[in-house]
Amino acid sequence: MDDKGKQVLAESKARAASIAAKIAQKPKFEVSLVRCDPDRIAAYNLKFFSGVILKDAGITRIAAQNTDQQASVVSMETLNLIDGDYIIAVIPTLSNSTFSRLPESPLWKDLKAVKANRVIQANYETWVADWGMLSAHKVLDEAEKFFLS
């Protein structure tokens, strides 16, 4: 990594640490990060790109997502596995995603985040597709907006 790359990485780590310090001052909460594809729901865990960024920013994940796997599949029958105080739902395309069918599910309606109106629709390119420093900063921007505004 060249000097510029090291500088950008250091700036990102410092920014995440700054957000983490602010998050630490708030009441504790847990976040679930999911991707709603047309045929499945993927729960993103700690080792996934945006999961690493959330961890660096001091954002606590739900217990089921505190694993070393990148992701796991959740069905409409096991929605309880994605329950948290907040759900960040990454939606590649709204027209045919499982997200558009979730409101029909009684299990979805029973989740804490749904009841509290804390389901956040997040940009696919930022949170999943673009694994780079620009996207890392965008994830930090959105995390700051979601949890510190």
Disulfide bonds with the S-S distance in Angstrom:
none
